[in-house]
Amino acid sequence: MTQKRIRAAVDADLPAIAALHARIYPSGVGGSQERRLSYLNNLLFQHPWRDERLPSLLFEDATGKVSGFLGVMPRPMLLNREPIQMVISHNFMLDPEHRSSLGSVSLAKAFFSGPQTFSVCQPADETSRKLWRACGAGLARLYSLTWIRLLRPTAYVVDRLQNRADPTKLLSFGSYIANLFDCGARYAGLRVFQPPVQQHVCEELNAENLLECIQEFSSNRTLRPIYTENTFQWILNALRGKRRLGKLIGRQVRKDDGQRLGYYLYYANPNKMSQVLHVSGRTGNIGKILQELAYDAWTNGAVALSGWLDPYNAEEMATHSSYLKYDYQTPLLIQSTDPTVELAVGSGRAFLTPLEGEWSLWSHEGVIKSGGGP
């Protein structure tokens, strides 16, 4: 027998990690073992930020069996134009048959004691949240708020009901009735049911131009991500793999004279809530970008839009949203060895989006794919 221990995950551990993932998420990534191995291999060992100093972590029980796992994704950031190392935790798993406080606490402590300057977590259950906070992580309150923009209000309500319970024939029929009601209310002239109007030039973005937009409109933030063409392409490939969320669309918004006002990146999801990943632009123009985004999503059949609130542009975003809510299910938790990082996050001067959170690493049933544009 060996002692229980925490150690770095290596390529040869992939089958054991996949087996643990299958025990905890039997229907994850479609339930296919081949897709599960592909997803985990890309996520753990094929990403472009791999760093031996920041490995994913395994917990071995006394028999040497892998009974716990914590994924670690390194990401470079700029803090006041100086590079720092961020890491994102993901796929925190403990074998239900060998679940113990020792394993979870050991993994969490090992994660936070790494050489990184900045750690980000998005635990999806209350037990994990309590564990991360007990180990020193704090709640990033401003970045745990989401905004909602209703496009088809009645259909939105039905969609929320469907998400809270197993879809039934009654609810499916309700979707049809809701769309008819929204259409009738629109023709009746009710203001809240009126579709957005396009007022600016919108151009589809390829990966190169999208990266250019992110770099341009994050340049005034104290804390912001560093992406190269290679690393950003990997992220886009991962995002495209989340097919359940819809089609990934990125567009830049320009004035008639060609001046770029801003851009957006979102999933067009017909008859569903559409997830927004990025909305940014010139100060004073965020409302215009949101209006163009709403028009695009409406024409693609979405019932509503939802995204992370950008505290830096909070006033404009709140003005052009239907309402704001606190994401109590997957709030953003952070920990840093540099108080300047916590100050940047606490003051809303950090450029943090779902791409810099654990959300971007969840499988959402998909497999990381290659090729194509956003």
matplotlib code that plots the C-alpha trace (Angstrom):
import matplotlib.pyplot as plt

x = [0.0, 1.1, 0.2, -2.5, -0.9, -1.4, 0.7, 0.8, -1.3, 0.6, -0.5, -0.5, -3.2, -5.7, -7.6, -7.9, -9.1, -11.6, -12.8, -13.3, -15.1, -17.4, -18.3, -19.2, -20.7, -22.0, -23.9, -21.2, -19.9, -22.8, -21.8, -19.3, -16.0, -14.2, -15.6, -14.8, -11.1, -10.9, -12.4, -10.2, -7.0, -7.5, -8.4, -5.7, -2.7, -3.1, -3.8, -1.2, -0.5, 0.9, 3.4, 5.0, 5.1, 1.3, 0.0, -3.5, -3.6, -4.5, -5.4, -4.4, -5.9, -3.9, -4.2, -2.8, -6.1, -7.0, -9.9, -9.8, -8.9, -8.6, -7.9, -5.6, -5.5, -2.7, -3.5, -1.1, -2.5, -1.3, -1.4, -0.5, 1.2, 3.4, 2.8, 1.5, 0.3, -3.3, -4.7, -8.3, -9.6, -11.9, -13.4, -13.0, -13.9, -13.9, -14.9, -18.3, -17.1, -13.9, -15.1, -13.4, -12.6, -8.9, -9.0, -10.9, -9.0, -5.7, -6.5, -7.7, -4.7, -2.3, -4.1, -3.8, -0.2, 1.0, 3.4, 0.6, -0.2, -3.9, -6.4, -9.9, -12.6, -16.3, -17.5, -20.9, -22.1, -22.4, -19.9, -17.2, -17.8, -17.4, -14.2, -12.6, -13.5, -12.1, -8.9, -8.6, -10.7, -12.9, -16.1, -15.7, -19.1, -19.1, -18.2, -20.8, -23.7, -25.4, -27.6, -30.7, -32.2, -35.7, -36.4, -39.6, -40.9, -43.6, -41.4, -38.6, -40.9, -41.8, -38.1, -37.2, -40.0, -38.6, -35.1, -36.5, -38.2, -38.3, -39.8, -43.4, -45.8, -47.7, -44.6, -43.6, -47.1, -46.7, -43.7, -45.9, -48.6, -46.0, -44.5, -48.0, -48.7, -45.4, -46.1, -49.7, -48.4, -45.8, -48.4, -50.6, -47.8, -46.9, -43.5, -41.8, -42.6, -41.2, -38.1, -34.7, -33.8, -30.5, -28.9, -25.2, -23.0, -22.3, -19.5, -18.8, -15.5, -12.8, -10.5, -7.8, -10.2, -11.9, -8.6, -7.8, -11.1, -10.4, -6.9, -8.2, -11.1, -9.3, -6.2, -7.4, -8.0, -5.7, -5.9, -6.5, -5.8, -2.9, -3.8, -1.8, -3.3, -2.5, -3.9, -7.0, -7.7, -7.6, -10.2, -12.5, -12.2, -13.3, -16.2, -17.4, -17.5, -20.4, -22.9, -25.8, -25.5, -26.0, -23.9, -21.0, -21.3, -18.9, -19.5, -17.9, -20.1, -19.1, -20.4, -21.2, -17.8, -16.0, -15.1, -15.2, -17.6, -17.2, -18.0, -19.8, -19.5, -22.4, -24.2, -27.3, -29.7, -33.2, -36.1, -33.7, -31.8, -28.6, -25.4, -23.2, -19.5, -18.2, -19.7, -17.3, -16.5, -15.8, -17.1, -20.5, -21.3, -22.0, -25.7, -25.4, -23.4, -26.1, -28.8, -27.1, -26.5, -30.2, -31.2, -28.9, -30.1, -33.8, -33.4, -31.8, -34.9, -33.5, -36.0, -33.5, -29.8, -27.7, -24.1, -21.6, -22.0, -18.9, -18.5, -16.4, -19.4, -22.1, -24.2, -24.6, -25.2, -27.8, -29.6, -30.0, -30.9, -34.2, -32.8, -29.7, -29.3, -26.7, -25.4, -25.7, -25.2, -21.7, -20.3, -16.7, -14.2, -10.7, -7.5, -4.3, -0.8, -0.8, -3.3, -3.2, -5.1, -7.8, -8.1, -8.5, -11.2, -12.9, -13.0, -14.2, -11.1, -10.4, -11.3, -12.7, -15.3, -16.5, -13.4, -11.3, -13.5, -14.2, -17.4, -15.3, -13.8, -17.0, -17.8, -21.5, -21.7, -19.3, -15.8, -13.1, -13.1, -10.7, -10.9, -13.3, -14.2, -16.2]
y = [0.0, 3.6, 6.7, 9.1, 11.9, 14.8, 14.7, 16.3, 14.7, 13.5, 12.2, 8.6, 9.4, 10.3, 6.9, 7.1, 10.7, 9.8, 6.8, 9.2, 11.7, 8.9, 7.8, 11.4, 12.6, 9.4, 11.4, 14.1, 14.9, 12.7, 9.7, 8.6, 7.3, 8.3, 11.9, 12.0, 11.1, 13.6, 16.4, 15.7, 15.2, 18.6, 20.3, 18.9, 18.1, 19.8, 23.4, 26.0, 27.2, 24.0, 24.6, 21.9, 24.3, 24.5, 21.0, 19.6, 17.7, 14.2, 12.7, 9.1, 7.0, 4.5, 1.9, 4.2, 4.6, 8.1, 9.1, 12.9, 15.4, 19.2, 20.6, 23.6, 25.9, 28.5, 31.8, 34.8, 38.2, 41.8, 43.8, 47.5, 46.3, 43.8, 40.0, 37.9, 34.3, 33.4, 29.9, 28.7, 25.7, 23.3, 19.8, 19.4, 15.7, 13.3, 9.7, 9.2, 5.9, 7.5, 11.0, 12.5, 15.9, 15.1, 14.7, 17.8, 20.0, 18.6, 19.4, 22.9, 23.7, 22.4, 24.5, 27.8, 27.1, 27.1, 29.7, 31.7, 35.3, 35.1, 32.1, 32.0, 29.4, 29.0, 26.2, 24.9, 23.7, 25.1, 22.6, 23.5, 27.2, 26.9, 24.9, 27.5, 30.3, 28.5, 28.1, 31.9, 32.6, 35.7, 36.5, 38.7, 40.3, 42.7, 39.9, 37.6, 39.8, 39.0, 41.1, 39.9, 41.5, 40.2, 39.9, 37.7, 38.1, 35.4, 32.9, 33.7, 32.8, 29.4, 28.8, 29.4, 27.0, 24.3, 24.7, 24.2, 21.0, 18.1, 19.4, 18.2, 18.2, 21.0, 23.2, 22.4, 23.4, 26.5, 27.6, 27.7, 29.7, 32.0, 32.9, 33.6, 35.9, 37.7, 38.2, 39.5, 41.9, 43.2, 44.0, 45.5, 48.0, 47.1, 48.7, 45.9, 43.5, 45.6, 44.2, 46.1, 48.2, 48.1, 51.5, 50.8, 48.8, 45.4, 43.2, 39.5, 39.1, 36.4, 35.2, 37.8, 40.8, 39.6, 39.3, 42.8, 44.1, 42.5, 44.0, 47.4, 47.7, 46.1, 48.3, 50.8, 48.1, 47.5, 43.8, 42.1, 38.8, 38.2, 36.3, 35.4, 34.2, 30.6, 30.7, 32.7, 30.2, 27.4, 29.2, 29.7, 26.1, 25.2, 27.6, 26.2, 22.8, 23.9, 23.1, 23.0, 26.7, 27.6, 29.1, 31.3, 34.7, 37.7, 41.1, 44.5, 47.6, 50.6, 54.1, 55.0, 56.7, 53.4, 54.2, 51.1, 51.6, 48.2, 44.5, 41.5, 37.8, 35.5, 32.2, 32.6, 30.1, 30.1, 29.9, 29.9, 32.3, 33.3, 33.5, 36.6, 36.2, 39.7, 43.1, 46.0, 49.3, 52.9, 54.7, 56.1, 53.6, 50.4, 51.0, 51.1, 47.8, 46.2, 47.4, 45.9, 42.7, 42.5, 43.0, 40.2, 37.9, 38.7, 38.0, 34.6, 33.7, 34.2, 34.8, 36.8, 37.6, 37.1, 37.8, 38.8, 42.4, 44.4, 46.7, 49.2, 49.8, 49.0, 52.1, 51.8, 48.0, 48.3, 51.1, 48.8, 45.6, 44.4, 43.5, 42.4, 39.4, 37.8, 34.5, 32.5, 29.1, 29.8, 33.0, 34.0, 33.4, 34.8, 34.6, 36.6, 37.0, 40.6, 43.1, 45.1, 42.3, 42.2, 46.0, 45.9, 43.2, 45.0, 48.3, 46.9, 47.7, 44.1, 42.8, 39.5, 37.6, 34.0, 33.3, 33.9, 31.8, 28.2, 28.4, 28.4, 25.0, 23.1, 20.5, 21.7, 18.2, 19.1, 18.2, 20.8, 21.1, 22.6, 25.0, 27.7, 31.2, 32.5]
z = [0.0, -0.7, 1.1, 0.0, -2.0, -4.4, -7.6, -11.0, -13.8, -16.8, -20.2, -19.1, -16.5, -19.2, -19.0, -15.2, -15.4, -18.1, -16.0, -13.0, -15.2, -16.5, -12.9, -11.9, -15.2, -17.0, -19.6, -20.0, -23.6, -24.9, -22.8, -25.5, -24.2, -27.4, -27.2, -23.4, -24.0, -26.9, -24.8, -21.7, -23.8, -25.6, -22.4, -20.2, -22.4, -25.8, -24.9, -25.9, -22.3, -21.0, -18.2, -16.1, -13.1, -13.2, -13.9, -13.3, -10.0, -9.0, -5.6, -5.2, -2.4, -0.3, -3.0, -5.7, -7.4, -8.8, -6.6, -7.1, -9.8, -10.3, -13.7, -13.8, -16.9, -17.0, -18.7, -19.0, -18.1, -18.0, -14.8, -15.4, -18.6, -16.8, -17.4, -14.6, -14.4, -13.9, -13.5, -13.9, -11.9, -13.7, -13.5, -9.8, -9.2, -6.3, -6.6, -4.9, -3.4, -1.9, -1.2, 1.8, 3.2, 3.0, -0.8, -1.5, 1.0, -0.2, -3.9, -3.0, -0.9, -3.6, -6.2, -4.3, -3.2, -6.8, -8.3, -10.0, -9.1, -9.7, -9.3, -10.7, -9.8, -10.7, -8.4, -9.4, -6.0, -2.4, -0.9, -3.4, -2.9, 0.9, 0.3, -2.0, 0.3, 3.3, 1.4, 0.7, -2.4, -2.3, -4.1, -7.2, -6.7, -9.6, -12.0, -10.6, -11.9, -15.2, -17.4, -19.2, -22.3, -23.2, -27.0, -27.0, -23.4, -23.4, -25.1, -22.6, -19.7, -21.3, -22.0, -18.3, -17.2, -19.6, -18.1, -14.5, -15.3, -17.8, -21.1, -21.4, -24.3, -22.5, -22.3, -25.9, -27.0, -24.7, -26.8, -29.9, -28.1, -26.6, -30.0, -31.3, -28.3, -28.7, -32.4, -31.7, -29.0, -31.4, -34.1, -31.4, -30.8, -27.2, -26.6, -24.7, -27.5, -30.3, -32.1, -32.0, -35.0, -36.9, -37.1, -37.8, -40.2, -38.7, -40.2, -39.5, -37.7, -38.4, -35.7, -36.5, -36.4, -33.3, -31.5, -32.7, -31.2, -27.9, -27.7, -28.7, -26.3, -23.3, -23.6, -20.9, -18.2, -15.3, -15.7, -19.0, -20.9, -23.2, -26.4, -29.4, -32.7, -31.7, -28.2, -29.3, -32.0, -29.5, -27.4, -30.4, -31.3, -27.7, -27.9, -31.2, -29.5, -27.3, -30.0, -27.5, -27.0, -30.7, -33.4, -32.4, -34.0, -33.8, -35.4, -35.3, -35.3, -37.4, -38.2, -41.8, -42.0, -41.1, -37.5, -35.3, -32.4, -30.8, -31.2, -29.8, -29.6, -28.7, -29.4, -31.6, -30.1, -31.8, -29.4, -26.4, -24.3, -26.2, -24.2, -24.8, -24.3, -25.2, -25.6, -25.7, -27.5, -27.2, -24.0, -24.6, -27.4, -25.4, -25.8, -29.5, -29.5, -27.4, -29.7, -32.7, -30.8, -29.8, -33.5, -34.6, -31.9, -32.6, -36.3, -35.3, -33.3, -29.7, -26.9, -24.8, -24.3, -21.2, -20.4, -17.7, -16.5, -17.4, -14.3, -16.3, -18.6, -15.9, -16.3, -20.1, -19.9, -17.1, -19.0, -22.1, -20.2, -19.0, -15.6, -13.7, -11.4, -9.2, -10.5, -7.3, -9.0, -10.5, -9.0, -9.8, -7.0, -7.1, -5.0, -5.6, -4.0, -5.4, -3.8, -7.0, -8.8, -6.1, -6.3, -10.1, -9.8, -6.9, -8.7, -12.0, -13.9, -14.9, -18.4, -17.3, -19.5, -19.7, -21.7, -18.6, -16.4, -15.7, -17.8, -21.0, -20.1, -19.3, -21.9, -22.5, -24.1, -26.9, -28.0, -28.9, -32.6, -35.1, -38.0, -39.1, -38.1, -35.2]

ax = plt.figure().add_subplot(projection="3d")
ax.plot(x, y, z, "-o")
ax.set_aspect("equal")
plt.show()
